[in-house]
Amino acid sequence: MMSCDLWMLVMVPLFISTIVPSKATHPCNYTFSYVTGPVGNFSSPGFPGYYPSLLRCTYFFDAARNGGVEIKFEAFELEDEFEDDDVCRYDYIEVYTLDSQGFKALLNKFCGSKIPQTIISPQSKLEIKFITDHWQNSARGFSGTYRFLGDEWQPFDHKPNHCGSENLSGIAGFIQSPNYPKKYPRGVNCSWVIRVPERQQILVRLLDLDIGEGPKCGDSKLLLYNGYATPLSVQTLEWCGHKSHMDADELQYVTFTNRTVVRFVSGLRNNNHIGFKLMWMAVSLPKESEVCRSFQCEGGKYCLNGQPCKPLPKYCISQKLVCDGVRNCGPFDDSDERKCTKEILIIAACISVPSIVLLMLVVLITYCYKTRHVKKSLSQDQPLTNSQSQGTTSHDSFPSNSRQMMLHTSFMDGASPFTSDPPDLSDTDPTADNSLFTDAVTGSLKSHKKRPSYHMMQLNYEDGNLMTSQI
């Protein structure tokens, strides 16, 4: 009979060997790159045989920049006593996506024998971890295929002749339903892939929405998918109804990645709805310690319908979107449209044009006043001028007329007719020709003899005939 001490020496090492894990002997780090090919296969160690215990395997898939990875499992069988338990306590795989900075995000966790659905990575890098416990098992593991997707890939049907280009990229743009702003046709299936630069997100803002009769979506709807999407993927957002029935927060959305898919479908029934129009834009939300290297919106707050005021995000947007006539910072934040050259010119025009018009009006009134004053002064001075010139106006200032004649009286030696003493005429030559007028008809000179004294002759005009009267 074996003694107790001998039994302990034999059984303890055997017991320890069953609970202490042994090191895995199979290499478990695999890397697949788009450089080596667009498609390929992968599997668990030993497949289709049983996989070893205590595995820590990593499958790393590296797609092109802005690309994606599609994973399809063809066989899947992992040990798990509780297959309906999502905890996956024994053997399992974990699927992660990696962003451009290397941060991981868990997509899903699988175990048991149910084949997982197709996996589409929202980033260009994907990682699968395969973890097993120390117990020996009789499971075969898994096998599958991978495919690297281009940045323009999308799973839905798209008709360019109705929907326009299906691939959109850049810093901002607009999407609208077919025939907008007229009613959209029946049987529409449009899908747009939106891509922005890395390390940025996509802000989608609805400018107009008129789809269906109520808030519950029927056969017509507008859908948004974060990152990549598959026909089996559940949409991130679903819009329908009318814009007036929604709050401001429901009319916009910021994606998690730099890629999104927008899809619009309509039923086969007739409708009188115009569809939608949306704006998309590349944005980033810098942290407090980070600095926006382009233009950062002011943010602020907005208050609506007596509800508590909500803070507005301080988006960091491209400098090219500043002063473009669109409120890219949001419907309640116009900081990107302030202090613009166009706005300054409009303000300057609003100030200067009325001033110029007023100045011209003052100049016109002043000119009219002065012109009227000069005319009035001339009209007042005219009678005095005529009265002073009756006896001294030369004949050259009157028109020549055969029926009118002007009579001039000459005074010798400059004697005035208004003095009391008549001029001395004794030295005058009686034979001299003292005529002053020329006959308008015959051209002969008419003369008269000088008298001792003469009085001024008063000119009277009547019916255009010259009449003389002696005083």
C-alpha positions as CSV (number, residue, x, y, z in Angstrom):
1,M,0.0,0.0,0.0
2,M,1.3,3.4,-1.0
3,S,2.1,5.7,1.8
4,C,0.6,9.1,2.2
5,D,3.9,10.9,1.6
6,L,4.6,8.9,-1.6
7,W,1.1,9.6,-2.9
8,M,1.6,13.3,-2.4
9,L,4.8,13.3,-4.2
10,V,3.1,11.7,-7.3
11,M,-0.2,13.5,-7.4
12,V,0.7,17.0,-6.6
13,P,3.0,17.5,-9.6
14,L,0.4,15.9,-11.8
15,F,-2.3,18.2,-10.4
16,I,-0.2,21.3,-10.9
17,S,0.5,20.3,-14.5
18,T,-3.2,20.3,-15.2
19,I,-3.9,23.8,-13.9
20,V,-0.7,25.6,-14.8
21,P,-0.9,26.7,-18.5
22,S,1.8,25.6,-20.9
23,K,3.1,28.1,-23.4
24,A,1.6,28.1,-26.8
25,T,3.9,26.7,-29.5
26,H,2.1,28.2,-32.5
27,P,3.0,31.7,-33.9
28,C,0.0,34.0,-33.4
29,N,0.8,37.4,-34.9
30,Y,-0.4,37.9,-38.4
31,T,-0.4,41.0,-40.6
32,F,-2.3,41.5,-43.8
33,S,-1.8,44.6,-45.9
34,Y,-3.4,46.0,-49.1
35,V,0.1,46.2,-50.6
36,T,0.2,42.4,-50.9
37,G,-3.2,42.1,-52.4
38,P,-6.8,43.2,-52.1
39,V,-8.2,39.9,-50.8
40,G,-7.0,36.9,-48.8
41,N,-7.8,34.2,-46.2
42,F,-7.1,33.8,-42.5
43,S,-7.8,31.1,-39.9
44,S,-7.2,30.0,-36.3
45,P,-4.0,27.9,-35.6
46,G,-4.4,24.3,-36.6
47,F,-7.6,24.8,-38.6
48,P,-9.4,22.6,-39.5
49,G,-8.1,20.7,-36.6
50,Y,-8.5,21.6,-33.0
51,Y,-6.8,24.8,-31.9
52,P,-4.4,24.8,-28.9
53,S,-5.2,26.2,-25.5
54,L,-3.8,29.4,-24.0
55,L,-3.6,31.3,-27.3
56,R,-3.2,35.1,-27.6
57,C,-3.4,35.6,-31.3
58,T,-3.5,38.9,-33.2
59,Y,-4.7,39.4,-36.8
60,F,-3.9,42.9,-38.0
61,F,-5.5,44.2,-41.3
62,D,-4.1,47.4,-42.8
63,A,-6.1,49.0,-45.6
64,A,-5.1,52.0,-47.7
65,R,-5.6,55.5,-46.4
66,N,-9.3,56.3,-46.1
67,G,-10.0,52.7,-47.0
68,G,-11.9,50.0,-45.1
69,V,-11.7,46.3,-44.3
70,E,-14.5,43.7,-44.9
71,I,-14.3,40.4,-42.9
72,K,-16.5,37.4,-43.6
73,F,-16.3,34.2,-41.5
74,E,-16.9,31.0,-43.4
75,A,-16.5,28.6,-40.4
76,F,-16.7,29.4,-36.7
77,E,-16.6,27.1,-33.8
78,L,-15.2,28.1,-30.4
79,E,-15.5,26.4,-27.1
80,D,-18.1,28.0,-24.8
81,E,-20.3,26.2,-22.3
82,F,-22.9,29.0,-22.4
83,E,-23.3,29.8,-26.1
84,D,-26.3,32.1,-25.5
85,D,-24.3,34.2,-23.0
86,D,-22.8,37.3,-24.5
87,V,-20.1,37.5,-21.8
88,C,-18.0,34.8,-23.6
89,R,-16.2,33.5,-20.6
90,Y,-13.9,30.9,-22.2
91,D,-12.7,31.1,-25.8
92,Y,-13.6,34.1,-27.9
93,I,-12.5,36.7,-30.4
94,E,-12.6,40.5,-30.1
95,V,-12.8,42.9,-33.1
96,Y,-11.3,46.3,-32.8
97,T,-10.9,49.3,-35.2
98,L,-7.8,51.6,-34.9
99,D,-7.9,55.3,-35.9
100,S,-5.0,57.2,-37.3
101,Q,-3.5,57.8,-33.9
102,G,-3.6,54.1,-32.9
103,F,-6.5,54.3,-30.5
104,K,-8.7,51.2,-30.4
105,A,-12.4,50.9,-30.4
106,L,-14.2,47.6,-29.7
107,L,-16.7,46.7,-32.5
108,N,-17.9,43.3,-31.2
109,K,-17.1,40.1,-29.4
110,F,-18.0,36.6,-30.6
111,C,-17.9,33.1,-29.2
112,G,-19.8,29.8,-29.6
113,S,-20.6,28.2,-32.9
114,K,-22.8,30.9,-34.5
115,I,-21.1,32.4,-37.6
116,P,-20.9,36.2,-37.1
117,Q,-22.3,38.6,-39.6
118,T,-20.1,40.4,-42.0
119,I,-17.8,43.0,-40.3
120,I,-17.0,46.3,-42.0
121,S,-14.4,48.4,-40.4
122,P,-15.2,52.2,-40.2
123,Q,-11.4,52.8,-40.1
124,S,-8.6,51.8,-42.4
125,K,-7.1,49.5,-39.8
126,L,-8.8,46.5,-38.1
127,E,-7.6,44.0,-35.5
128,I,-8.9,40.7,-34.4
129,K,-7.8,39.1,-31.1
130,F,-8.2,35.3,-30.6
131,I,-8.1,34.3,-26.9
132,T,-8.4,30.8,-25.5
133,D,-8.2,29.4,-21.9
134,H,-6.0,26.6,-20.6
135,W,-8.6,23.8,-21.0
136,Q,-8.1,21.3,-23.8
137,N,-11.1,21.4,-26.2
138,S,-12.5,19.8,-29.2
139,A,-13.4,22.9,-31.2
140,R,-12.0,23.6,-34.7
141,G,-11.7,27.4,-34.5
142,F,-12.5,29.6,-37.4
143,S,-11.6,30.5,-41.0
144,G,-12.6,33.5,-43.1
145,T,-11.8,35.9,-45.9
146,Y,-10.8,39.6,-45.9
147,R,-11.2,42.2,-48.5
148,F,-9.7,45.7,-48.5
149,L,-12.2,48.3,-49.5
150,G,-11.5,51.5,-51.3
151,D,-12.6,54.9,-49.9
152,E,-15.3,55.1,-52.5
153,W,-16.9,51.8,-51.7
154,Q,-20.5,51.6,-50.6
155,P,-22.9,48.6,-50.5
156,F,-26.1,50.3,-51.7
157,D,-27.5,50.7,-55.2
158,H,-27.1,54.2,-56.7
159,K,-28.4,55.7,-59.9
160,P,-26.1,58.6,-61.0
161,N,-28.6,59.8,-63.6
162,H,-31.2,60.5,-60.9
163,C,-29.0,61.0,-57.8
164,G,-25.8,62.7,-59.1
165,S,-22.3,61.7,-58.1
166,E,-22.2,59.1,-55.3
167,N,-18.7,60.0,-54.0
168,L,-18.3,63.4,-52.3
169,S,-15.1,64.7,-50.7
170,G,-13.5,67.9,-49.7
171,I,-14.4,70.4,-46.9
172,A,-18.1,71.0,-47.6
173,G,-21.0,70.5,-50.0
174,F,-24.7,70.0,-50.5
175,I,-26.9,67.0,-51.2
176,Q,-30.6,67.1,-52.2
177,S,-33.2,64.7,-53.3
178,P,-34.0,64.2,-57.0
179,N,-36.1,67.0,-58.6
180,Y,-35.7,69.2,-55.5
181,P,-37.5,71.6,-54.8
182,K,-40.1,69.8,-56.8
183,K,-41.6,66.5,-55.6
184,Y,-39.3,63.5,-55.7
185,P,-40.1,60.6,-58.0
186,R,-41.1,57.1,-56.9
187,G,-38.8,54.2,-56.4
188,V,-35.7,56.2,-55.7
189,N,-32.6,54.5,-54.2
190,C,-29.7,57.0,-53.8
191,S,-26.6,56.6,-51.7
192,W,-23.8,59.1,-51.2
193,V,-20.4,58.4,-49.7
194,I,-18.9,61.5,-48.0
195,R,-15.2,61.6,-47.1
196,V,-13.3,64.4,-45.4
197,P,-9.6,64.7,-44.4
198,E,-8.3,62.4,-41.7
199,R,-8.6,63.5,-38.0
200,Q,-11.8,65.4,-38.9
201,Q,-15.5,64.6,-38.5
202,I,-18.5,65.3,-40.7
203,L,-21.2,67.7,-39.6
204,V,-24.5,66.9,-41.4
205,R,-27.1,69.6,-41.2
206,L,-30.6,69.4,-42.7
207,L,-31.6,72.7,-44.4
208,D,-35.0,71.4,-45.6
209,L,-37.0,68.2,-45.0
210,D,-40.4,67.1,-46.3
211,I,-40.6,63.3,-46.5
212,G,-43.7,61.4,-45.7
213,E,-46.8,62.4,-43.7
214,G,-45.6,62.1,-40.1
215,P,-42.6,61.5,-37.8
216,K,-42.9,57.7,-38.3
217,C,-41.0,56.7,-41.4
218,G,-42.8,54.7,-44.0
219,D,-41.4,53.5,-47.3
220,S,-39.7,56.9,-47.9
221,K,-36.9,57.9,-45.6
222,L,-33.4,59.6,-45.3
223,L,-30.8,57.4,-43.6
224,L,-27.3,58.1,-42.2
225,Y,-24.6,55.5,-41.5
226,N,-21.5,56.2,-39.5
227,G,-18.3,55.1,-41.3
228,Y,-18.7,52.1,-43.6
229,A,-22.1,50.3,-44.0
230,T,-23.3,47.0,-45.2
231,P,-26.8,45.9,-46.3
232,L,-27.2,44.4,-42.8
233,S,-26.0,47.5,-40.9
234,V,-28.4,49.4,-38.8
235,Q,-28.5,53.1,-39.7
236,T,-27.2,55.6,-37.2
237,L,-30.0,58.1,-37.9
238,E,-33.4,58.0,-39.7
239,W,-35.1,61.2,-40.9
240,C,-38.7,61.6,-42.2
241,G,-41.7,63.9,-41.7
242,H,-41.3,67.7,-41.9
243,K,-38.6,70.0,-40.7
244,S,-41.1,72.2,-38.8
245,H,-41.9,69.3,-36.4
246,M,-38.3,68.8,-35.3
247,D,-36.0,70.5,-32.8
248,A,-32.7,72.1,-33.8
249,D,-30.7,69.3,-32.3
250,E,-32.6,66.7,-34.4
251,L,-31.7,68.5,-37.6
252,Q,-27.9,68.0,-37.4
253,Y,-25.4,65.3,-36.5
254,V,-21.6,64.9,-36.2
255,T,-20.1,61.6,-37.2
256,F,-17.5,59.7,-35.3
257,T,-15.1,59.2,-38.2
258,N,-14.1,61.0,-41.4
259,R,-16.5,59.0,-43.5
260,T,-20.2,58.5,-43.7
261,V,-22.9,57.2,-46.0
262,V,-26.2,59.1,-46.6
263,R,-29.0,57.1,-48.2
264,F,-32.4,58.2,-49.6
265,V,-35.2,55.8,-50.6
266,S,-38.7,56.4,-51.7
267,G,-41.7,54.1,-52.1
268,L,-43.8,53.3,-55.1
269,R,-46.8,55.4,-54.1
270,N,-47.5,58.8,-55.5
271,N,-46.6,61.7,-53.2
272,N,-46.6,65.5,-53.1
273,H,-43.4,65.9,-51.0
274,I,-40.3,67.7,-52.1
275,G,-37.7,65.6,-50.2
276,F,-34.7,67.2,-48.6
277,K,-31.7,69.4,-48.8
278,L,-28.7,69.0,-46.5
279,M,-25.3,70.6,-46.0
280,W,-22.2,68.6,-45.0
281,M,-18.9,70.0,-43.7
282,A,-15.6,68.8,-42.4
283,V,-15.2,69.9,-38.8
284,S,-13.2,69.1,-35.7
285,L,-13.9,69.8,-32.0
286,P,-10.5,70.7,-30.4
287,K,-10.1,70.1,-26.8
288,E,-9.3,72.9,-24.4
289,S,-5.6,72.3,-24.6
290,E,-5.7,72.1,-28.4
291,V,-5.5,75.1,-30.8
292,C,-7.6,75.4,-34.0
293,R,-5.2,76.1,-36.8
294,S,-7.8,77.5,-39.2
295,F,-11.1,79.2,-38.0
296,Q,-12.8,78.4,-34.8
297,C,-16.5,79.3,-34.3
298,E,-17.4,81.4,-31.3
299,G,-20.1,79.1,-30.2
300,G,-22.3,80.8,-27.6
301,K,-25.8,79.7,-26.5
302,Y,-29.2,79.6,-28.0
303,C,-32.5,79.7,-26.2
304,L,-35.8,78.4,-27.8
305,N,-39.4,78.3,-26.7
306,G,-38.6,79.1,-23.0
307,Q,-36.4,76.0,-22.7
308,P,-33.0,76.1,-20.9
309,C,-30.3,77.6,-23.1
310,K,-27.9,75.2,-24.7
311,P,-24.3,75.8,-25.4
312,L,-23.2,75.8,-29.1
313,P,-20.2,73.8,-30.2
314,K,-17.1,75.7,-31.1
315,Y,-16.4,73.9,-34.4
316,C,-13.0,74.3,-36.0
317,I,-13.7,74.7,-39.8
318,S,-11.7,75.5,-42.9
319,Q,-10.7,79.1,-43.5
320,K,-12.1,78.8,-47.0
321,L,-15.6,78.5,-45.5
322,V,-15.3,82.0,-43.8
323,C,-17.3,84.8,-45.5
324,D,-18.8,82.4,-48.2
325,G,-22.4,83.6,-47.5
326,V,-23.3,80.4,-45.5
327,R,-23.6,80.2,-41.8
328,N,-21.2,77.2,-41.5
329,C,-20.9,77.6,-37.7
330,G,-24.6,76.8,-37.3
331,P,-28.0,78.5,-37.6
332,F,-27.5,80.3,-34.3
333,D,-23.8,81.2,-34.7
334,D,-22.9,83.6,-37.5
335,S,-19.3,84.3,-36.3
336,D,-17.9,83.0,-39.6
337,E,-19.9,85.6,-41.6
338,R,-19.0,88.6,-39.5
339,K,-16.3,91.2,-40.3
340,C,-16.3,90.1,-44.0
341,T,-15.3,92.4,-46.8
342,K,-18.8,92.0,-48.4
343,E,-20.5,92.9,-45.1
344,I,-18.2,95.9,-44.6
345,L,-19.0,97.1,-48.1
346,I,-22.7,96.7,-47.6
347,I,-22.5,98.7,-44.3
348,A,-20.4,101.4,-45.9
349,A,-22.8,101.6,-48.8
350,C,-25.8,101.9,-46.5
351,I,-24.0,104.8,-44.7
352,S,-22.4,106.6,-47.7
353,V,-25.3,106.4,-50.3
354,P,-27.8,108.3,-48.2
355,S,-25.1,110.8,-47.3
356,I,-24.2,111.4,-51.0
357,V,-27.9,111.7,-51.9
358,L,-28.4,114.2,-49.1
359,L,-25.3,116.2,-50.2
360,M,-26.5,116.3,-53.8
361,L,-29.9,117.5,-52.7
362,V,-28.4,120.3,-50.7
363,V,-26.2,121.4,-53.7
364,L,-29.3,121.3,-56.0
365,I,-31.4,123.3,-53.6
366,T,-28.6,125.9,-53.2
367,Y,-28.0,126.1,-57.0
368,C,-31.7,126.6,-57.7
369,Y,-32.0,129.2,-55.0
370,K,-29.0,131.2,-56.3
371,T,-30.3,131.0,-60.0
372,R,-33.7,132.2,-59.0
373,H,-32.2,135.1,-57.0
374,V,-30.1,136.3,-59.9
375,K,-33.0,136.2,-62.3
376,K,-35.1,138.2,-59.9
377,S,-32.4,140.8,-59.5
378,L,-32.1,141.2,-63.2
379,S,-35.8,141.6,-63.7
380,Q,-35.9,144.4,-61.0
381,D,-33.0,146.3,-62.6
382,Q,-34.4,146.3,-66.2
383,P,-36.9,149.3,-66.0
384,L,-34.3,151.6,-64.6
385,T,-31.9,150.8,-67.3
386,N,-34.5,151.4,-70.0
387,S,-35.5,154.7,-68.5
388,Q,-31.9,156.0,-68.4
389,S,-31.1,154.9,-71.9
390,Q,-34.1,156.6,-73.8
391,G,-32.0,159.6,-75.0
392,T,-28.6,158.0,-75.2
393,T,-29.0,154.5,-76.7
394,S,-27.2,154.3,-80.1
395,H,-29.0,153.0,-83.1
396,D,-26.9,149.9,-83.2
397,S,-28.8,148.5,-80.3
398,F,-32.1,148.4,-82.1
399,P,-33.0,146.2,-85.1
400,S,-33.0,147.8,-88.5
401,N,-36.6,148.3,-89.8
402,S,-37.9,150.4,-92.6
403,R,-41.0,151.4,-90.6
404,Q,-39.1,152.4,-87.5
405,M,-36.5,155.1,-87.1
406,M,-34.7,156.6,-84.2
407,L,-34.4,160.3,-83.9
408,H,-31.2,161.7,-82.4
409,T,-30.7,165.2,-81.4
410,S,-27.2,166.5,-81.5
411,F,-25.9,169.1,-79.2
412,M,-22.9,171.0,-80.2
413,D,-20.0,171.5,-78.0
414,G,-21.4,169.1,-75.5
415,A,-24.0,171.5,-74.3
416,S,-26.8,170.0,-72.3
417,P,-30.4,170.5,-73.4
418,F,-31.4,170.8,-69.8
419,T,-29.4,174.0,-69.0
420,S,-31.2,177.3,-68.9
421,D,-28.7,179.0,-71.4
422,P,-29.0,177.8,-74.9
423,P,-25.7,177.1,-76.7
424,D,-24.1,179.7,-78.9
425,L,-24.8,178.9,-82.5
426,S,-23.5,182.0,-84.1
427,D,-20.3,180.3,-85.3
428,T,-22.0,177.5,-86.9
429,D,-21.8,177.1,-90.7
430,P,-25.3,177.5,-92.1
431,T,-24.2,175.5,-95.1
432,A,-22.9,172.5,-93.2
433,D,-24.5,169.2,-93.6
434,N,-26.0,168.4,-90.2
435,S,-28.1,165.4,-91.1
436,L,-28.3,162.5,-88.6
437,F,-30.5,160.0,-90.3
438,T,-30.5,158.1,-93.5
439,D,-33.7,157.4,-95.3
440,A,-34.4,153.7,-95.2
441,V,-35.9,153.7,-98.6
442,T,-34.0,156.1,-100.7
443,G,-30.8,156.2,-98.8
444,S,-30.8,160.0,-99.1
445,L,-29.8,162.1,-96.2
446,K,-32.4,164.2,-94.5
447,S,-31.2,167.4,-92.8
448,H,-32.7,170.2,-90.8
449,K,-31.4,173.5,-89.8
450,K,-30.1,174.2,-86.5
451,R,-32.3,176.2,-84.3
452,P,-31.2,178.4,-81.5
453,S,-32.3,175.9,-79.0
454,Y,-33.7,172.5,-79.0
455,H,-35.8,170.5,-76.6
456,M,-35.5,166.8,-76.0
457,M,-37.8,164.9,-78.3
458,Q,-40.0,162.4,-76.7
459,L,-40.3,159.1,-78.6
460,N,-43.7,157.6,-78.8
461,Y,-44.3,154.3,-80.5
462,E,-47.6,153.3,-81.6
463,D,-48.3,150.2,-83.8
464,G,-44.7,150.1,-84.8
465,N,-44.7,153.7,-86.3
466,L,-42.4,156.3,-85.2
467,M,-44.2,159.5,-84.0
468,T,-42.5,162.7,-82.9
469,S,-43.9,165.5,-80.8
470,Q,-42.2,168.8,-80.0
471,I,-42.5,170.1,-76.5
